[in-house]
Amino acid sequence: MKIGIIGSGAVGQKLGSAFLAEGHEVMLGTRNPGKEEVKNWKKDNAKGQCGTFGVTAQFGDILVLAVGGSVAESAIKQAGVSHFNNKVVIDATNPIDGPPTDGVLHFFTDLNESLMERLQKQIPQARLVKAFNSVGNLQMYKPTVKGGPPTMFICGNDDKAKKTVTDILTAFGWETADMGNATAARAIEPLCILWCIPGFLHTHWTHAFKLLQV
């Protein structure tokens, strides 16, 4: 498949390299194709391509939103809303609003609204699936945590899209827990806050969540 990554930071680069490792075609979307970190990613990923947000959104059969939550809506506008129509869109964003207090991040949303729901309203014909927001980029591909594969919590309004993302997660070394429709992002996005606390307080950044079942 052709994968378009909207965002060229650490998360976008990690997922771009992961999709390349799985044999997909990848374009890393950036506001600044001449940026040094983008050039370095291209050097390390010879088969990868780079482009503007608009070109990347047109390129991808599947799109990944890997920008900061505060600029997600503007990134979609810059990429072109119509380019998201009928495509599976993996939403890895979190609504982070400033530095943490006592290790606890601040969000610009509340528990009655998620960023994913806002984005779904902005691109209503896109098939959004929340994923990759509750773990650091170091463990996104082939996680090395103890105790078996960790759990990635997902949600979205399109069952076929969630099946596609579940297959991707399985290939990436994860088990998947489907939490239902996009409303569940109100619970999944705050997992980012919980995941970050050990990092901010104890400099532990390589853990992941696991859903235990009887």
TORPA-4810 file (N, C-alpha, C, O; in nm, 3 decimals):
<nodes>
NODE_1_0.084_-0.120_0.000_0.000_0.000_0.000_0.087_0.125_0.000_0.205_0.120_0.036_M
NODE_2_0.028_0.235_-0.041_0.094_0.364_-0.033_0.051_0.432_0.097_-0.068_0.451_0.122_K
NODE_3_0.150_0.467_0.180_0.125_0.527_0.310_0.172_0.671_0.309_0.289_0.698_0.281_I
NODE_4_0.083_0.763_0.339_0.119_0.903_0.351_0.122_0.945_0.496_0.021_0.937_0.565_G
NODE_5_0.238_0.991_0.543_0.255_1.033_0.682_0.248_1.185_0.688_0.336_1.253_0.635_I
NODE_6_0.146_1.238_0.752_0.132_1.382_0.767_0.202_1.423_0.896_0.146_1.413_1.005_I
NODE_7_0.326_1.467_0.882_0.407_1.504_0.997_0.543_1.438_0.990_0.553_1.318_0.967_G
NODE_8_0.649_1.517_1.011_0.785_1.466_0.993_0.868_1.468_1.121_0.990_1.463_1.116_S
NODE_9_0.800_1.475_1.236_0.870_1.470_1.363_0.907_1.327_1.398_0.907_1.239_1.312_G
NODE_10_0.939_1.303_1.525_0.986_1.172_1.570_0.883_1.062_1.543_0.919_0.953_1.500_A
NODE_11_0.756_1.091_1.569_0.651_0.990_1.548_0.635_0.960_1.399_0.630_0.844_1.359_V
NODE_12_0.627_1.065_1.318_0.612_1.045_1.175_0.728_0.968_1.115_0.708_0.879_1.032_G
NODE_13_0.850_1.003_1.156_0.967_0.934_1.104_0.969_0.788_1.147_0.999_0.700_1.066_Q
NODE_14_0.936_0.761_1.273_0.936_0.623_1.322_0.834_0.538_1.247_0.865_0.428_1.203_K
NODE_15_0.712_0.590_1.231_0.609_0.514_1.161_0.642_0.502_1.013_0.614_0.399_0.952_L
NODE_16_0.700_0.605_0.955_0.740_0.597_0.815_0.841_0.486_0.792_0.829_0.409_0.697_G
NODE_17_0.941_0.478_0.878_1.042_0.373_0.868_0.981_0.235_0.890_1.019_0.138_0.826_S
NODE_18_0.883_0.228_0.983_0.817_0.100_1.012_0.738_0.050_0.891_0.746_-0.068_0.857_A
NODE_19_0.664_0.138_0.828_0.588_0.097_0.710_0.681_0.056_0.595_0.650_-0.038_0.522_F
NODE_20_0.793_0.124_0.581_0.891_0.084_0.480_0.944_-0.056_0.510_0.961_-0.137_0.420_L
NODE_21_0.972_-0.082_0.638_1.023_-0.214_0.677_0.923_-0.325_0.647_0.962_-0.440_0.626_A
NODE_22_0.794_-0.290_0.644_0.689_-0.388_0.614_0.660_-0.396_0.465_0.567_-0.466_0.424_E
NODE_23_0.738_-0.326_0.384_0.726_-0.339_0.239_0.630_-0.243_0.172_0.598_-0.262_0.055_G
NODE_24_0.582_-0.141_0.244_0.491_-0.044_0.185_0.568_0.071_0.120_0.685_0.094_0.152_H
NODE_25_0.502_0.142_0.030_0.556_0.267_-0.021_0.519_0.378_0.077_0.406_0.383_0.126_E
NODE_26_0.614_0.466_0.105_0.592_0.567_0.209_0.635_0.704_0.159_0.741_0.720_0.097_V
NODE_27_0.550_0.803_0.188_0.589_0.943_0.169_0.574_1.015_0.302_0.469_1.010_0.365_M
NODE_28_0.680_1.082_0.343_0.681_1.160_0.467_0.643_1.302_0.434_0.714_1.371_0.361_L
NODE_29_0.530_1.347_0.488_0.481_1.481_0.460_0.534_1.582_0.559_0.536_1.557_0.679_G
NODE_30_0.578_1.696_0.508_0.639_1.798_0.592_0.606_1.937_0.539_0.585_1.956_0.419_T
NODE_31_0.602_2.033_0.628_0.585_2.171_0.585_0.713_2.225_0.522_0.710_2.320_0.444_R
NODE_32_0.826_2.162_0.556_0.955_2.210_0.508_1.040_2.094_0.459_1.118_2.038_0.536_N
NODE_33_1.028_2.055_0.330_1.104_1.942_0.277_1.256_1.959_0.287_1.330_1.861_0.280_P
NODE_34_1.303_2.082_0.303_1.446_2.106_0.313_1.500_2.097_0.454_1.620_2.117_0.476_G
NODE_35_1.413_2.067_0.550_1.455_2.059_0.690_1.558_1.948_0.710_1.547_1.841_0.651_K
NODE_36_1.657_1.974_0.793_1.770_1.882_0.810_1.724_1.745_0.857_1.774_1.643_0.808_E
NODE_37_1.631_1.740_0.951_1.588_1.610_1.004_1.514_1.528_0.897_1.519_1.405_0.898_E
NODE_38_1.447_1.596_0.805_1.381_1.527_0.694_1.485_1.471_0.599_1.472_1.357_0.552_V
NODE_39_1.588_1.550_0.569_1.696_1.502_0.483_1.765_1.380_0.544_1.798_1.285_0.473_K
NODE_40_1.785_1.384_0.677_1.851_1.271_0.744_1.765_1.145_0.738_1.816_1.035_0.719_N
NODE_41_1.632_1.163_0.755_1.543_1.046_0.744_1.550_0.986_0.605_1.553_0.864_0.589_W
NODE_42_1.553_1.072_0.505_1.561_1.024_0.366_1.692_0.949_0.342_1.693_0.850_0.269_K
NODE_43_1.802_0.996_0.401_1.930_0.927_0.386_1.923_0.787_0.446_1.979_0.692_0.391_K
NODE_44_1.855_0.775_0.561_1.847_0.646_0.630_1.738_0.556_0.571_1.736_0.436_0.599_D
NODE_45_1.650_0.611_0.491_1.538_0.536_0.432_1.534_0.565_0.282_1.450_0.642_0.235_N
NODE_46_1.625_0.502_0.210_1.646_0.534_0.069_1.521_0.516_-0.016_1.502_0.587_-0.115_A
NODE_47_1.435_0.423_0.023_1.315_0.398_-0.056_1.200_0.493_-0.020_1.098_0.497_-0.088_K
NODE_48_1.217_0.568_0.087_1.114_0.661_0.128_1.112_0.786_0.043_1.213_0.825_-0.015_G
NODE_49_0.996_0.850_0.037_0.981_0.975_-0.037_0.941_1.085_0.061_0.893_1.057_0.170_Q
NODE_50_0.962_1.207_0.023_0.922_1.323_0.102_0.842_1.418_0.015_0.865_1.429_-0.105_C
NODE_51_0.748_1.488_0.077_0.668_1.584_0.002_0.595_1.677_0.095_0.602_1.662_0.217_G
NODE_52_0.526_1.773_0.039_0.444_1.863_0.118_0.324_1.787_0.173_0.298_1.673_0.132_T
NODE_53_0.252_1.848_0.264_0.133_1.783_0.319_0.032_1.751_0.209_-0.027_1.643_0.208_F
NODE_54_0.014_1.844_0.117_-0.084_1.823_0.010_-0.047_1.707_-0.081_-0.131_1.623_-0.112_G
NODE_55_0.078_1.704_-0.124_0.125_1.596_-0.212_0.117_1.462_-0.139_0.079_1.361_-0.198_V
NODE_56_0.153_1.462_-0.011_0.152_1.339_0.069_0.010_1.288_0.088_-0.014_1.168_0.079_T
NODE_57_-0.084_1.378_0.114_-0.223_1.337_0.133_-0.282_1.279_0.005_-0.364_1.187_0.010_A
NODE_58_-0.242_1.333_-0.109_-0.285_1.277_-0.237_-0.221_1.140_-0.262_-0.286_1.051_-0.317_Q
NODE_59_-0.097_1.125_-0.223_-0.020_1.003_-0.248_-0.075_0.881_-0.175_-0.084_0.772_-0.232_F
NODE_60_-0.112_0.899_-0.049_-0.140_0.785_0.037_-0.274_0.718_0.013_-0.377_0.784_-0.003_G
NODE_61_-0.272_0.583_0.009_-0.397_0.506_0.018_-0.445_0.506_0.162_-0.565_0.509_0.190_D
NODE_62_-0.348_0.502_0.254_-0.372_0.516_0.396_-0.292_0.636_0.443_-0.176_0.653_0.405_I
NODE_63_-0.353_0.721_0.527_-0.285_0.838_0.579_-0.267_0.825_0.730_-0.348_0.764_0.799_L
NODE_64_-0.159_0.884_0.779_-0.131_0.885_0.922_-0.116_1.030_0.966_-0.033_1.103_0.912_V
NODE_65_-0.196_1.073_1.064_-0.182_1.206_1.122_-0.083_1.196_1.236_-0.113_1.141_1.342_L
NODE_66_0.037_1.251_1.216_0.144_1.240_1.314_0.202_1.377_1.347_0.323_1.393_1.361_A
NODE_67_0.114_1.476_1.357_0.155_1.611_1.394_0.112_1.639_1.537_0.036_1.562_1.596_V
NODE_68_0.161_1.748_1.593_0.117_1.789_1.725_-0.033_1.818_1.723_-0.085_1.873_1.626_G
NODE_69_-0.100_1.782_1.832_-0.245_1.799_1.837_-0.290_1.941_1.815_-0.395_1.964_1.755_G
NODE_70_-0.211_2.038_1.862_-0.251_2.178_1.851_-0.251_2.229_1.707_-0.314_2.330_1.678_S
NODE_71_-0.181_2.158_1.618_-0.174_2.201_1.477_-0.239_2.099_1.384_-0.226_2.111_1.262_V
NODE_72_-0.309_2.001_1.439_-0.367_1.895_1.356_-0.471_1.950_1.258_-0.470_1.913_1.141_A
NODE_73_-0.558_2.037_1.306_-0.662_2.090_1.218_-0.603_2.175_1.106_-0.648_2.168_0.992_E
NODE_74_-0.501_2.255_1.139_-0.438_2.337_1.035_-0.361_2.250_0.936_-0.354_2.282_0.818_S
NODE_75_-0.302_2.139_0.984_-0.230_2.048_0.894_-0.326_1.985_0.794_-0.292_1.968_0.677_A
NODE_76_-0.445_1.950_0.841_-0.545_1.892_0.751_-0.586_1.994_0.646_-0.598_1.961_0.528_I
NODE_77_-0.608_2.118_0.688_-0.642_2.223_0.592_-0.532_2.240_0.489_-0.559_2.254_0.369_K
NODE_78_-0.408_2.240_0.536_-0.295_2.258_0.445_-0.283_2.140_0.348_-0.245_2.158_0.233_Q
NODE_79_-0.316_2.020_0.397_-0.308_1.900_0.312_-0.422_1.894_0.211_-0.410_1.832_0.106_A
NODE_80_-0.533_1.959_0.244_-0.650_1.957_0.156_-0.754_1.859_0.207_-0.734_1.738_0.198_G
NODE_81_-0.864_1.910_0.258_-0.967_1.826_0.320_-1.014_1.715_0.227_-1.034_1.603_0.272_V
NODE_82_-1.031_1.745_0.100_-1.085_1.646_0.007_-0.990_1.528_-0.014_-1.033_1.420_-0.055_S
NODE_83_-0.861_1.547_0.013_-0.764_1.439_-0.005_-0.778_1.328_0.099_-0.719_1.221_0.085_H
NODE_84_-0.858_1.354_0.202_-0.880_1.254_0.307_-1.005_1.170_0.281_-1.027_1.070_0.348_F
NODE_85_-1.084_1.211_0.184_-1.213_1.145_0.161_-1.196_0.997_0.131_-1.117_0.956_0.046_N
NODE_86_-1.275_0.916_0.204_-1.283_0.770_0.184_-1.153_0.696_0.213_-1.140_0.579_0.179_N
NODE_87_-1.058_0.763_0.275_-0.931_0.697_0.310_-0.928_0.660_0.457_-0.984_0.730_0.541_K
NODE_88_-0.861_0.548_0.489_-0.831_0.515_0.627_-0.728_0.615_0.677_-0.623_0.632_0.616_V
NODE_89_-0.759_0.680_0.788_-0.669_0.780_0.846_-0.637_0.738_0.989_-0.724_0.738_1.075_V
NODE_90_-0.512_0.703_1.013_-0.469_0.668_1.148_-0.438_0.797_1.223_-0.350_0.873_1.185_I
NODE_91_-0.512_0.819_1.331_-0.498_0.942_1.409_-0.410_0.914_1.531_-0.454_0.852_1.628_D
NODE_92_-0.286_0.960_1.525_-0.191_0.939_1.635_-0.174_1.064_1.720_-0.080_1.073_1.799_A
NODE_93_-0.264_1.161_1.705_-0.248_1.289_1.774_-0.300_1.285_1.917_-0.380_1.199_1.954_T
NODE_94_-0.252_1.381_1.995_-0.302_1.404_2.130_-0.319_1.554_2.152_-0.238_1.633_2.103_N
NODE_95_-0.423_1.596_2.225_-0.450_1.739_2.243_-0.367_1.801_2.355_-0.423_1.857_2.451_P
NODE_96_-0.236_1.792_2.344_-0.148_1.841_2.450_-0.142_1.993_2.446_-0.130_2.055_2.340_I
NODE_97_-0.150_2.052_2.565_-0.155_2.199_2.577_-0.054_2.244_2.682_-0.090_2.268_2.797_D
NODE_98_0.070_2.254_2.642_0.172_2.306_2.732_0.241_2.201_2.816_0.204_2.084_2.810_G
NODE_99_0.340_2.243_2.894_0.422_2.150_2.973_0.342_2.092_3.090_0.237_2.144_3.126_P
NODE_100_0.393_1.983_3.149_0.319_1.915_3.256_0.330_1.987_3.391_0.420_2.067_3.414_P
NODE_101_0.236_1.956_3.478_0.241_1.997_3.618_0.252_1.871_3.702_0.165_1.785_3.696_T
NODE_102_0.359_1.859_3.780_0.384_1.738_3.860_0.381_1.613_3.772_0.336_1.507_3.815_D
NODE_103_0.430_1.626_3.650_0.436_1.513_3.559_0.308_1.488_3.481_0.302_1.394_3.401_G
NODE_104_0.205_1.569_3.503_0.075_1.548_3.440_0.054_1.652_3.329_0.053_1.772_3.355_V
NODE_105_0.040_1.605_3.207_0.019_1.694_3.094_-0.116_1.764_3.100_-0.210_1.714_3.161_L
NODE_106_-0.124_1.879_3.036_-0.250_1.951_3.021_-0.305_1.927_2.881_-0.229_1.922_2.784_H
NODE_107_-0.435_1.911_2.870_-0.505_1.896_2.742_-0.590_2.018_2.716_-0.637_2.083_2.809_F
NODE_108_-0.610_2.051_2.588_-0.701_2.161_2.554_-0.843_2.110_2.528_-0.931_2.188_2.494_F
NODE_109_-0.865_1.980_2.545_-0.999_1.923_2.542_-1.036_1.881_2.684_-0.953_1.887_2.775_T
NODE_110_-1.161_1.838_2.701_-1.200_1.781_2.830_-1.255_1.641_2.807_-1.252_1.590_2.695_D
NODE_111_-1.304_1.579_2.913_-1.347_1.440_2.902_-1.479_1.422_2.827_-1.524_1.310_2.805_L
NODE_112_-1.541_1.532_2.788_-1.665_1.525_2.711_-1.641_1.549_2.561_-1.736_1.556_2.483_N
NODE_113_-1.515_1.562_2.522_-1.482_1.582_2.382_-1.339_1.537_2.359_-1.252_1.560_2.443_E
NODE_114_-1.314_1.473_2.247_-1.178_1.433_2.211_-1.132_1.510_2.088_-1.213_1.563_2.012_S
NODE_115_-1.002_1.516_2.071_-0.949_1.576_1.949_-0.990_1.495_1.828_-1.020_1.552_1.722_L
NODE_116_-0.993_1.364_1.841_-1.033_1.280_1.728_-1.173_1.317_1.679_-1.198_1.320_1.558_M
NODE_117_-1.264_1.343_1.771_-1.400_1.380_1.732_-1.401_1.512_1.656_-1.477_1.530_1.561_E
NODE_118_-1.318_1.605_1.698_-1.307_1.732_1.626_-1.257_1.708_1.483_-1.309_1.765_1.387_R
NODE_119_-1.155_1.624_1.472_-1.097_1.597_1.341_-1.195_1.523_1.251_-1.200_1.547_1.131_L
NODE_120_-1.274_1.431_1.309_-1.373_1.359_1.231_-1.478_1.454_1.175_-1.527_1.434_1.064_Q
NODE_121_-1.513_1.557_1.252_-1.607_1.658_1.202_-1.544_1.740_1.089_-1.613_1.781_0.996_K
NODE_122_-1.414_1.763_1.099_-1.346_1.842_0.996_-1.335_1.764_0.866_-1.347_1.822_0.758_Q
NODE_123_-1.313_1.633_0.876_-1.301_1.548_0.756_-1.403_1.433_0.769_-1.364_1.318_0.792_I
NODE_124_-1.532_1.465_0.754_-1.638_1.368_0.783_-1.637_1.245_0.691_-1.689_1.141_0.729_P
NODE_125_-1.577_1.257_0.573_-1.575_1.143_0.481_-1.449_1.057_0.497_-1.433_0.956_0.429_Q
NODE_126_-1.362_1.098_0.588_-1.244_1.016_0.619_-1.283_0.905_0.716_-1.379_0.919_0.792_A
NODE_127_-1.208_0.796_0.714_-1.235_0.680_0.800_-1.130_0.677_0.910_-1.034_0.600_0.904_R
NODE_128_-1.150_0.762_1.010_-1.050_0.780_1.115_-1.046_0.661_1.211_-1.149_0.604_1.247_L
NODE_129_-0.924_0.626_1.252_-0.902_0.526_1.356_-0.795_0.580_1.450_-0.685_0.616_1.408_V
NODE_130_-0.828_0.586_1.577_-0.731_0.631_1.677_-0.632_0.518_1.704_-0.673_0.405_1.730_K
NODE_131_-0.502_0.547_1.699_-0.399_0.447_1.728_-0.265_0.518_1.744_-0.245_0.628_1.693_A
NODE_132_-0.174_0.454_1.815_-0.036_0.499_1.833_-0.024_0.624_1.920_0.083_0.684_1.926_F
NODE_133_-0.132_0.665_1.987_-0.124_0.786_2.068_-0.085_0.758_2.213_-0.053_0.851_2.287_N
NODE_134_-0.086_0.631_2.255_-0.066_0.598_2.396_0.066_0.527_2.422_0.077_0.450_2.518_S
NODE_135_0.165_0.552_2.338_0.298_0.493_2.356_0.400_0.585_2.289_0.367_0.657_2.195_V
NODE_136_0.522_0.581_2.337_0.628_0.661_2.275_0.677_0.600_2.146_0.658_0.481_2.121_G
NODE_137_0.741_0.683_2.065_0.782_0.636_1.933_0.884_0.522_1.939_0.893_0.444_1.844_N
NODE_138_0.959_0.509_2.047_1.060_0.404_2.057_1.000_0.264_2.054_1.066_0.169_2.013_L
NODE_139_0.874_0.251_2.098_0.810_0.120_2.105_0.698_0.103_2.002_0.624_0.004_2.009_Q
NODE_140_0.684_0.194_1.910_0.572_0.185_1.815_0.584_0.067_1.720_0.484_0.011_1.677_M
NODE_141_0.707_0.031_1.687_0.729_-0.078_1.592_0.809_-0.189_1.659_0.918_-0.165_1.712_Y
NODE_142_0.755_-0.310_1.656_0.818_-0.427_1.717_0.857_-0.398_1.862_0.975_-0.403_1.895_K
NODE_143_0.760_-0.367_1.948_0.790_-0.332_2.087_0.863_-0.445_2.160_0.839_-0.563_2.135_P
NODE_144_0.951_-0.405_2.249_1.038_-0.500_2.318_1.003_-0.514_2.467_1.086_-0.562_2.545_T
NODE_145_0.884_-0.474_2.506_0.845_-0.483_2.646_0.829_-0.629_2.688_0.803_-0.716_2.605_V
NODE_146_0.845_-0.655_2.819_0.832_-0.790_2.872_0.684_-0.827_2.885_0.598_-0.739_2.893_K
NODE_147_0.655_-0.957_2.887_0.519_-1.003_2.912_0.433_-1.018_2.789_0.310_-1.016_2.797_G
NODE_148_0.498_-1.035_2.674_0.418_-1.054_2.552_0.384_-0.923_2.485_0.422_-0.817_2.535_G
NODE_149_0.313_-0.929_2.373_0.283_-0.806_2.299_0.198_-0.711_2.382_0.102_-0.755_2.446_P
NODE_150_0.230_-0.582_2.383_0.146_-0.485_2.454_0.018_-0.459_2.377_0.000_-0.507_2.265_P
NODE_151_-0.071_-0.383_2.439_-0.203_-0.356_2.383_-0.211_-0.215_2.327_-0.174_-0.118_2.394_T
NODE_152_-0.259_-0.205_2.204_-0.289_-0.075_2.146_-0.441_-0.058_2.146_-0.513_-0.138_2.087_M
NODE_153_-0.487_0.046_2.212_-0.630_0.076_2.217_-0.667_0.160_2.096_-0.604_0.262_2.068_F
NODE_154_-0.771_0.116_2.024_-0.814_0.188_1.905_-0.963_0.217_1.914_-1.035_0.155_1.993_I
NODE_155_-1.009_0.310_1.833_-1.152_0.334_1.818_-1.175_0.403_1.685_-1.082_0.455_1.624_C
NODE_156_-1.300_0.402_1.640_-1.335_0.466_1.515_-1.474_0.422_1.472_-1.527_0.323_1.523_G
NODE_157_-1.531_0.495_1.380_-1.670_0.469_1.339_-1.683_0.370_1.224_-1.794_0.330_1.189_N
NODE_158_-1.571_0.329_1.165_-1.574_0.242_1.048_-1.507_0.109_1.082_-1.386_0.103_1.105_D
NODE_159_-1.586_0.002_1.084_-1.533_-0.129_1.124_-1.427_-0.181_1.028_-1.328_-0.241_1.072_D
NODE_160_-1.446_-0.159_0.897_-1.347_-0.208_0.801_-1.215_-0.133_0.818_-1.107_-0.193_0.805_K
NODE_161_-1.223_-0.005_0.846_-1.101_0.072_0.870_-1.029_0.021_0.994_-0.906_0.010_0.994_A
NODE_162_-1.104_-0.011_1.098_-1.041_-0.065_1.219_-0.978_-0.201_1.194_-0.876_-0.233_1.254_K
NODE_163_-1.038_-0.281_1.106_-0.978_-0.409_1.071_-0.846_-0.387_0.997_-0.748_-0.458_1.022_K
NODE_164_-0.841_-0.289_0.908_-0.718_-0.257_0.838_-0.609_-0.215_0.935_-0.495_-0.259_0.925_T
NODE_165_-0.645_-0.130_1.030_-0.546_-0.082_1.128_-0.505_-0.195_1.222_-0.389_-0.202_1.262_V
NODE_166_-0.598_-0.282_1.257_-0.563_-0.398_1.341_-0.461_-0.487_1.272_-0.368_-0.536_1.335_T
NODE_167_-0.478_-0.507_1.142_-0.381_-0.588_1.066_-0.243_-0.521_1.067_-0.141_-0.589_1.078_D
NODE_168_-0.242_-0.389_1.056_-0.115_-0.316_1.062_-0.051_-0.332_1.199_0.069_-0.357_1.210_I
NODE_169_-0.130_-0.317_1.303_-0.079_-0.330_1.439_-0.024_-0.470_1.466_0.079_-0.485_1.531_L
NODE_170_-0.093_-0.570_1.415_-0.044_-0.708_1.431_0.092_-0.724_1.366_0.183_-0.783_1.424_T
NODE_171_0.106_-0.671_1.244_0.235_-0.678_1.173_0.343_-0.600_1.247_0.461_-0.636_1.241_A
NODE_172_0.304_-0.494_1.318_0.399_-0.412_1.392_0.434_-0.472_1.528_0.520_-0.418_1.598_F
NODE_173_0.367_-0.582_1.568_0.400_-0.649_1.693_0.310_-0.618_1.810_0.349_-0.635_1.925_G
NODE_174_0.188_-0.571_1.783_0.093_-0.533_1.887_-0.028_-0.625_1.889_-0.061_-0.688_1.788_W
NODE_175_-0.094_-0.632_2.004_-0.230_-0.681_2.009_-0.321_-0.559_2.013_-0.279_-0.452_2.058_E
NODE_176_-0.444_-0.575_1.968_-0.534_-0.461_1.954_-0.658_-0.479_2.039_-0.715_-0.588_2.045_T
NODE_177_-0.700_-0.372_2.105_-0.825_-0.369_2.180_-0.913_-0.261_2.119_-0.884_-0.142_2.131_A
NODE_178_-1.022_-0.304_2.055_-1.115_-0.212_1.990_-1.213_-0.161_2.095_-1.289_-0.238_2.153_D
NODE_179_-1.211_-0.031_2.118_-1.295_0.031_2.220_-1.424_0.091_2.164_-1.496_0.160_2.235_M
NODE_180_-1.453_0.064_2.035_-1.580_0.109_1.980_-1.568_0.233_1.893_-1.466_0.253_1.827_G
NODE_181_-1.671_0.315_1.894_-1.679_0.431_1.806_-1.586_0.544_1.851_-1.518_0.534_1.953_N
NODE_182_-1.585_0.650_1.772_-1.493_0.761_1.795_-1.510_0.825_1.933_-1.417_0.885_1.986_A
NODE_183_-1.628_0.814_1.990_-1.652_0.869_2.124_-1.553_0.813_2.225_-1.517_0.882_2.321_T
NODE_184_-1.507_0.690_2.204_-1.413_0.627_2.297_-1.278_0.696_2.300_-1.199_0.673_2.391_A
NODE_185_-1.250_0.782_2.202_-1.125_0.858_2.204_-1.118_0.949_2.326_-1.009_0.990_2.367_A
NODE_186_-1.234_0.981_2.384_-1.236_1.060_2.507_-1.164_0.988_2.620_-1.111_1.051_2.712_R
NODE_187_-1.161_0.855_2.614_-1.091_0.775_2.714_-0.951_0.736_2.667_-0.859_0.726_2.748_A
NODE_188_-0.934_0.716_2.537_-0.804_0.669_2.485_-0.701_0.781_2.483_-0.585_0.758_2.516_I
NODE_189_-0.742_0.902_2.445_-0.644_1.011_2.440_-0.580_1.040_2.575_-0.460_1.065_2.580_E
NODE_190_-0.656_1.039_2.688_-0.592_1.063_2.817_-0.492_0.955_2.859_-0.416_0.976_2.954_P
NODE_191_-0.490_0.841_2.791_-0.386_0.742_2.820_-0.248_0.800_2.794_-0.150_0.758_2.856_L
NODE_192_-0.240_0.897_2.705_-0.113_0.967_2.681_-0.064_1.035_2.808_0.055_1.032_2.839_C
NODE_193_-0.156_1.094_2.882_-0.119_1.161_3.008_-0.061_1.060_3.105_0.044_1.082_3.165_I
NODE_194_-0.130_0.947_3.120_-0.084_0.843_3.211_0.049_0.785_3.165_0.139_0.762_3.247_L
NODE_195_0.062_0.760_3.034_0.186_0.701_2.983_0.306_0.792_3.008_0.415_0.744_3.035_W
NODE_196_0.287_0.923_3.000_0.397_1.017_3.013_0.444_1.040_3.157_0.557_1.083_3.178_C
NODE_197_0.361_1.011_3.256_0.398_1.041_3.395_0.529_0.972_3.436_0.616_1.040_3.491_I
NODE_198_0.548_0.841_3.411_0.677_0.780_3.449_0.795_0.844_3.377_0.906_0.846_3.431_P
NODE_199_0.772_0.895_3.258_0.879_0.961_3.185_0.919_1.092_3.250_1.037_1.118_3.275_G
NODE_200_0.818_1.175_3.277_0.848_1.306_3.337_0.902_1.294_3.478_0.990_1.371_3.517_F
NODE_201_0.852_1.197_3.556_0.893_1.185_3.696_1.018_1.101_3.715_1.099_1.128_3.804_L
NODE_202_1.035_0.996_3.630_1.144_0.901_3.654_1.229_0.873_3.530_1.316_0.786_3.533_H
NODE_203_1.206_0.947_3.421_1.281_0.930_3.296_1.266_0.788_3.240_1.360_0.734_3.182_T
NODE_204_1.148_0.728_3.257_1.118_0.598_3.198_1.027_0.621_3.078_0.913_0.665_3.094_H
NODE_205_1.076_0.590_2.957_1.003_0.622_2.836_0.981_0.501_2.745_0.943_0.518_2.630_W
NODE_206_1.005_0.382_2.794_1.000_0.264_2.704_0.892_0.164_2.743_0.893_0.051_2.696_T
NODE_207_0.799_0.204_2.828_0.692_0.115_2.873_0.574_0.121_2.775_0.571_0.202_2.683_H
NODE_208_0.477_0.033_2.799_0.355_0.030_2.718_0.243_-0.031_2.802_0.268_-0.094_2.905_A
NODE_209_0.119_-0.012_2.758_0.004_-0.065_2.830_-0.027_-0.209_2.785_0.000_-0.248_2.672_F
NODE_210_-0.086_-0.284_2.878_-0.130_-0.421_2.848_-0.267_-0.443_2.911_-0.284_-0.423_3.032_K
NODE_211_-0.364_-0.484_2.830_-0.497_-0.517_2.879_-0.500_-0.666_2.915_-0.483_-0.751_2.828_L
NODE_212_-0.520_-0.695_3.041_-0.523_-0.833_3.088_-0.668_-0.884_3.090_-0.758_-0.814_3.137_L
NODE_213_-0.689_-1.004_3.041_-0.824_-1.060_3.035_-0.827_-1.197_3.104_-0.728_-1.270_3.103_Q
NODE_214_-0.940_-1.229_3.163_-0.959_-1.357_3.229_-0.983_-1.463_3.122_-1.001_-1.580_3.154_V
</nodes>
